[in-house]
Amino acid sequence: MVVEKVREILLKTGRLSVPVEQLADDSDLYIVGLTSLATVGLMLALEEEFDIEIPDAMLGRKTFASIGSIVEVVQRLNR
């Protein structure tokens, strides 16, 4: 399922101050330590894992704000 894969990628690339398994799907990832540098690694890992390309127009904080928002973007691009 997409959400489990996103959580796995976030665990590897996010460098968060809170364990990923303790986060709700709507938790603000920036509050728990997601940085712009970590976002780049996350984006690249998502693109590779799901064979997608996240367009420039979607490369904002809103896209990476939460696990839920990331899943939504992946599902939209994976159609």
N, C-alpha and C positions, 0 to 999 in steps of 0.2 A: 504494500500500500504506500502511497506517496508520502503520507505524513510520517511514517516510520523511517523512510529513506531520508527525508528532510532532516529529521531529528538526528539520525546517524551522521549525516554530513555536517550538521551544525556542531555536533560533539567533536568532530575532528578538526573543524576549521574556525569555529566561533570564538574560542578563547574567552568563554564567558565566566563570570564570577560565581554563577549558580549552576549546579548540575542540570543538564538538559532534561533529564527525567523528572525534575522537580518543577519544570515550567509548564504552565497551561498553554494551550494553542494560541491564546490571545495575550500572553505576557509580552511586555515591551522589551524586545531584545537589546535595545540601546541602553535601557536602564540597568540591565544585568551585564553590561560590558562590551557589547558588540561595537567595534570600532570601524572606521571607514576602511582601514587596511584589511581587517578580518572580513569585511563585506566583500571585498574583491576576491579573496580566496574562496569564500562561500559561493559567490556567483560562478566562478570558474568550475568549481566542483559540481554545482547544480547543472550547469550546461553540459558538462561531460557525462554525468550520471544519467540525465534524462534526454540527452541528445537534442538539446534545444539551444536557441540563442536568444538571450534576453536583450530586447532592443534598447537603444539608448534612452528612449522616452520612458522606460520603466526602471531606470537605474537611480531611483531616488529612495529616500528613507522610508517612504510609504510601502514600497515593495518588500523591504527587508525588516519591517517593524516588528513582525511577529511570525511565529511558525505558521499560523493560519494564513497570513498574507502571502508568505512564500509558497505555500501549498496551492493557494488560489492562482498565483501567477504560473506556476509549473503546470497545473492542470489546463489553464487557458492556452498556454503555448504548446502543449503536448497533444492537442486535438488534431 
